[in-house]
Structure formats: C-alpha cells, structure tokens
Amino acid sequence: MSTLPARAVSRVTVTALLALSAFYFLAPLWWLLVSATKPFGEQFSGNGLWFDGFALFDNIGRLSGHDGGVFWRWMLNSVLYCGVGALLGTAFSALAGYALAKFDFPGRGAVLTLVLAAVLVPKVLFTLPLYLMFSGVHLIDNPLAVLLPSIVSPFGVYLARVFAEQAVPDEVLEAGRLDGAGEFRVFRTIGVPMMLPALVTVFLFQFVEIWNNYLLPAMVLGDDRLQPVTVGLVGWNASHVAVPPPLVVIGSLVSVGPLLIAFLALQRYWRAGMTAGAVK
C-alpha cells in the first residue's frame, strides 16, 4: 500500500517536469507566432503572449517586398542546402553504418572508435580549418563550401550502424546472396527498407542541423544571393536602421515552416514498427 502514494508522487513529478520542459521550449515559438500576426510595427508592444489583431498576410507581403524579395532567395538556398546535404549525408551514413555492422574487415574496430570520437567533437571547432581549406582551393562564395561538410555525419553513421546491427538479420542477407544478388543489391533491396526508420531520423537530424548552421555559411558565403536564411536574418537583425526589426520577427516565423513540414511529413516513418521485416 505504501508504494501507491510513492508511485503517484513519482508520476506527478515526472508530469510536472515534462510540462515545464514543454513550456520552456514552446513559449518562444508561441511568442513568435503571436508577434508575427500583429499589425506591422506592433510586434514588441502589448501582450506578447496573446493575439492583438491579425495581419499575418500583410506582414508576409511586406517581407516579400523588402529588398527585392531577397528573403525568399535565402529560403530557397536553405532548402537546397538542407535537402541535398541531408539526402547525401543520409545515403553515406547508411552505406557506412551498414558496412560497419554487417562486414568483418581489418580495422573495423578502429574505424568505429574514430566515428564515436568524431561524434563527441563539436562541429563548430572545424569551422576555421574548413574556411582555410576552402580558401586554399578557391571554394569561398561557392555553395560546395556549405554542401561538402554537410554530407558527413558521424552521428548518422553511428545510428545507422546500431540500427543495421539490430534490425537487419544476417539470415535475410544471406538468403539474398544465395539467390544471386550482389552486395549492393542486397543493401538496396533488403537493408535499406529495414533501416528506413533510422534513416528518416538521420535525414531529419541532418536537415535541422544544416538549417540551423550559421557560423560556417557566414564565413564562406559573402555573397548575399548565396546565403541561407539563418545568415540573412542575423544580418537583418544587425542592421536596425536599414531593416525594420518587425521584418526579422516575421521572417523568423516563416523560416520555421520548412522544419515543421519536414517533421509532419515524415513522422509516420517514425511510427513504423521497429521490427518490420524481421524473420518470421
């Protein structure tokens, strides 16, 4: 009987902590939504947590008309950098993780240790060396300076390796080889479908990481027409005279849209059975 109150207290405590965490993460997004819908120029006045008029479409029109619509050019750049970088990064992570999980070759342990070590190193530490390297090969102000580092994901390799080891049975792979399929065909037709939930996770992590990346694009892309939306909005925010601050608020809300669309469109893969394709 004494365990019931203890369980109830634990449940209430966990629920309260989760609610507090949700409020902490969602409150800024709610403020951004409320402020972006206010009439232009009133974004920082009144009650910041509740609506006061609705002028979102007029505000988006002002955003589109500022400086020849450069904001949408930044958005397109971000979508291209994130889409291409996340797709290539997921493909390379799947290949590397599958190989580390299903092939026995000399040095596999050392490679896995190197991957784990790379996961622990913050990517921001590579920004200056990457800038110097790209400057040496004349890739400054070139989209490749953003795309090439984006396709390398040590965490994606590690996640793909763990998932391939657990979710892809060796018996199924061996059956495919006995049927005459080559290694790449076995990987493409058997391994990839079983690894799909993990690969979607890798894709989303890569997409969000590239989208939020600021320091590297800010250093290697000096041309405004090539910059992603994160760099463009920070530049607007630093120029209070040339760019009205409400445009930064409105642009920040619009810039969240592709991330929400990506999560909502791919969430059904997360719900897929983790044992789909297992041996029966």
C-alpha positions as CSV (number, residue, x, y, z in Angstrom):
1,M,0.0,0.0,0.0
2,S,2.9,2.4,0.8
3,T,4.1,2.0,-2.8
4,L,1.0,3.5,-4.3
5,P,1.5,7.0,-2.9
6,A,5.1,6.8,-3.9
7,R,4.2,5.9,-7.5
8,A,1.6,8.7,-7.6
9,V,4.2,11.2,-6.4
10,S,6.7,10.0,-9.0
11,R,4.0,10.2,-11.8
12,V,3.0,13.7,-10.8
13,T,6.7,14.8,-10.5
14,V,7.5,13.4,-14.0
15,T,4.4,15.0,-15.5
16,A,5.2,18.4,-13.9
17,L,8.8,18.3,-15.2
18,L,7.6,17.3,-18.7
19,A,5.1,20.1,-18.7
20,L,7.7,22.6,-17.5
21,S,10.1,21.5,-20.3
22,A,7.4,21.7,-22.9
23,F,6.6,25.3,-21.8
24,Y,10.2,26.2,-21.8
25,F,10.7,25.0,-25.4
26,L,7.3,26.1,-26.8
27,A,7.0,29.5,-25.2
28,P,9.4,31.3,-27.6
29,L,7.7,29.7,-30.6
30,W,4.3,30.8,-29.3
31,W,5.6,34.4,-28.8
32,L,7.0,34.3,-32.3
33,L,3.6,33.2,-33.7
34,V,1.7,35.8,-31.8
35,S,4.1,38.7,-32.6
36,A,4.2,37.8,-36.3
37,T,0.4,38.1,-36.6
38,K,0.2,41.6,-35.0
39,P,-0.1,44.6,-37.3
40,F,3.2,45.7,-38.7
41,G,5.2,47.8,-36.2
42,E,3.3,46.5,-33.1
43,Q,5.4,43.3,-32.7
44,F,7.0,44.4,-29.5
45,S,4.0,46.2,-27.9
46,G,1.0,44.9,-26.0
47,N,0.6,41.4,-24.6
48,G,3.4,39.3,-26.1
49,L,1.6,36.0,-25.4
50,W,-1.8,36.7,-26.9
51,F,-3.1,37.9,-30.2
52,D,-3.9,41.6,-30.8
53,G,-5.3,41.8,-34.4
54,F,-4.4,39.6,-37.3
55,A,-2.1,41.0,-40.1
56,L,0.0,38.0,-40.9
57,F,-0.6,38.0,-44.6
58,D,0.0,41.7,-44.8
59,N,3.3,41.2,-42.9
60,I,4.3,38.4,-45.2
61,G,3.7,40.8,-48.2
62,R,5.9,43.4,-46.6
63,L,8.6,40.7,-46.0
64,S,8.4,39.6,-49.7
65,G,8.7,43.1,-51.0
66,H,11.7,44.1,-48.9
67,D,14.9,44.4,-50.9
68,G,13.5,42.8,-54.0
69,G,12.3,39.7,-52.2
70,V,15.8,38.5,-51.1
71,F,14.2,36.7,-48.1
72,W,12.7,34.1,-50.4
73,R,16.1,33.7,-52.2
74,W,17.6,32.9,-48.8
75,M,14.8,30.4,-48.1
76,L,15.4,28.7,-51.4
77,N,19.1,28.5,-50.7
78,S,18.4,26.9,-47.3
79,V,16.0,24.3,-48.7
80,L,18.6,23.4,-51.4
81,Y,21.5,23.2,-48.9
82,C,19.5,21.2,-46.4
83,G,17.7,18.9,-48.9
84,V,20.8,18.0,-50.9
85,G,23.1,17.8,-47.9
86,A,20.6,15.7,-45.8
87,L,20.0,13.3,-48.7
88,L,23.6,12.8,-49.4
89,G,24.5,12.6,-45.7
90,T,21.8,10.0,-45.1
91,A,23.0,7.9,-48.1
92,F,26.6,8.0,-46.9
93,S,25.6,7.3,-43.3
94,A,23.5,4.3,-44.4
95,L,26.3,2.8,-46.5
96,A,29.0,3.3,-43.8
97,G,26.7,2.1,-41.0
98,Y,25.6,-0.9,-42.9
99,A,29.2,-1.8,-43.8
100,L,30.4,-1.4,-40.1
101,A,27.5,-3.6,-38.9
102,K,27.5,-6.4,-41.5
103,F,31.0,-6.7,-42.8
104,D,34.1,-8.0,-41.0
105,F,37.2,-6.3,-42.2
106,P,40.6,-5.4,-40.7
107,G,40.4,-2.1,-38.8
108,R,36.6,-2.1,-38.3
109,G,37.0,-1.5,-34.5
110,A,39.4,1.4,-35.1
111,V,37.0,2.9,-37.6
112,L,34.1,2.6,-35.2
113,T,36.2,4.2,-32.4
114,L,37.1,7.1,-34.8
115,V,33.4,7.6,-35.6
116,L,32.5,7.7,-31.9
117,A,35.3,10.1,-31.2
118,A,34.0,12.3,-34.0
119,V,30.5,12.4,-32.5
120,L,31.9,13.9,-29.3
121,V,33.8,16.7,-31.1
122,P,31.6,19.9,-31.7
123,K,31.4,20.7,-35.4
124,V,31.9,24.4,-34.6
125,L,35.6,23.5,-34.0
126,F,36.0,22.6,-37.6
127,T,34.7,25.9,-39.0
128,L,38.1,27.8,-39.1
129,P,40.0,24.8,-40.6
130,L,37.3,24.3,-43.2
131,Y,37.4,28.0,-44.1
132,L,41.2,27.9,-44.5
133,M,40.9,24.7,-46.6
134,F,38.2,26.0,-48.8
135,S,40.0,29.3,-49.2
136,G,43.1,27.3,-50.4
137,V,41.1,25.5,-53.1
138,H,39.1,28.6,-54.1
139,L,35.7,27.5,-52.9
140,I,34.8,30.6,-51.0
141,D,31.5,32.0,-52.2
142,N,30.7,28.6,-53.6
143,P,27.7,26.5,-52.4
144,L,30.0,23.5,-52.3
145,A,31.7,25.1,-49.2
146,V,28.4,24.5,-47.4
147,L,27.3,21.2,-49.0
148,L,30.6,19.3,-48.7
149,P,30.8,19.4,-44.8
150,S,27.1,18.8,-44.6
151,I,27.3,15.3,-46.1
152,V,29.5,14.0,-43.3
153,S,27.6,12.9,-40.2
154,P,29.4,10.8,-37.6
155,F,26.2,10.5,-35.5
156,G,24.3,9.4,-38.6
157,V,26.9,6.7,-39.3
158,Y,26.8,5.5,-35.6
159,L,22.9,5.4,-35.6
160,A,22.8,3.6,-38.9
161,R,25.3,1.1,-37.7
162,V,23.4,0.4,-34.4
163,F,20.1,0.0,-36.2
164,A,21.5,-2.2,-39.0
165,E,23.1,-4.5,-36.5
166,Q,19.8,-4.9,-34.6
167,A,17.1,-4.7,-37.3
168,V,18.7,-6.4,-40.3
169,P,19.0,-10.1,-39.7
170,D,22.1,-11.8,-41.2
171,E,19.9,-14.7,-42.3
172,V,17.9,-12.5,-44.6
173,L,21.0,-11.0,-46.2
174,E,22.5,-14.5,-46.7
175,A,19.3,-15.6,-48.4
176,G,19.6,-12.7,-50.8
177,R,23.2,-13.6,-51.6
178,L,22.2,-17.2,-52.2
179,D,19.6,-16.0,-54.7
180,G,22.4,-14.4,-56.7
181,A,22.0,-10.8,-55.6
182,G,25.2,-8.7,-55.4
183,E,26.1,-6.9,-52.2
184,F,24.9,-3.5,-53.3
185,R,21.6,-5.0,-54.4
186,V,21.2,-6.8,-51.1
187,F,21.8,-3.5,-49.3
188,R,19.4,-1.6,-51.6
189,T,16.5,-4.0,-51.6
190,I,16.8,-5.6,-48.2
191,G,18.9,-3.5,-45.9
192,V,17.5,0.0,-46.7
193,P,13.8,-0.9,-46.2
194,M,14.6,-2.4,-42.8
195,M,16.7,0.6,-41.9
196,L,14.2,3.1,-43.1
197,P,13.0,4.4,-39.6
198,A,16.7,5.1,-38.6
199,L,17.4,6.7,-42.0
200,V,14.5,9.0,-41.7
201,T,15.8,10.0,-38.2
202,V,19.2,10.6,-39.7
203,F,17.7,12.7,-42.5
204,L,15.7,14.9,-40.1
205,F,18.7,15.4,-37.8
206,Q,20.9,16.4,-40.8
207,F,18.2,18.7,-42.2
208,V,17.7,20.5,-38.9
209,E,21.5,20.7,-38.3
210,I,22.2,22.2,-41.7
211,W,19.2,24.6,-41.4
212,N,20.4,25.9,-38.1
213,N,24.0,26.1,-39.1
214,Y,25.1,29.7,-39.0
215,L,28.9,30.1,-38.5
216,L,30.2,28.1,-41.5
217,P,27.9,29.7,-44.1
218,A,28.5,33.2,-42.6
219,M,32.3,32.7,-43.1
220,V,32.4,31.0,-46.5
221,L,29.5,32.8,-48.2
222,G,30.0,36.6,-48.6
223,D,27.5,36.9,-51.5
224,D,24.0,37.8,-50.3
225,R,22.4,35.8,-53.1
226,L,24.1,32.6,-51.8
227,Q,23.4,32.9,-48.1
228,P,20.9,30.7,-46.2
229,V,18.1,32.2,-44.3
230,T,19.8,32.0,-40.9
231,V,22.7,34.2,-42.1
232,G,20.4,36.6,-43.8
233,L,18.1,37.1,-40.8
234,V,21.1,37.7,-38.5
235,G,22.4,40.3,-41.0
236,W,18.9,42.0,-40.9
237,N,18.9,41.9,-37.2
238,A,22.3,43.7,-37.0
239,S,21.0,46.4,-39.3
240,H,18.3,48.1,-37.3
241,V,18.3,51.2,-39.5
242,A,18.1,49.6,-42.9
243,V,15.8,46.8,-41.9
244,P,12.8,47.3,-39.5
245,P,13.0,44.8,-36.6
246,P,9.4,43.5,-37.2
247,L,10.7,42.0,-40.5
248,V,13.1,39.9,-38.6
249,V,10.3,38.6,-36.4
250,I,8.1,37.8,-39.4
251,G,11.0,36.2,-41.3
252,S,11.9,34.1,-38.3
253,L,8.4,32.6,-38.1
254,V,8.3,31.9,-41.8
255,S,11.8,30.2,-41.6
256,V,10.4,27.7,-39.1
257,G,7.8,26.4,-41.7
258,P,10.1,24.0,-43.7
259,L,11.2,22.3,-40.5
260,L,7.6,21.8,-39.3
261,I,6.6,20.5,-42.7
262,A,9.6,18.0,-42.8
263,F,8.7,16.6,-39.3
264,L,5.0,16.3,-40.0
265,A,5.5,14.7,-43.5
266,L,8.0,12.1,-42.1
267,Q,6.5,11.3,-38.7
268,R,4.7,8.3,-40.0
269,Y,8.0,6.6,-40.6
270,W,9.0,7.0,-37.0
271,R,5.8,5.2,-36.0
272,A,6.6,2.3,-38.3
273,G,7.3,-0.9,-36.4
274,M,10.9,-1.2,-35.4
275,T,10.7,-4.9,-36.1
276,A,9.3,-4.5,-39.6
277,G,10.9,-7.1,-41.9
278,A,12.1,-9.3,-39.2
279,V,12.4,-13.0,-39.7
280,K,9.1,-14.8,-39.2
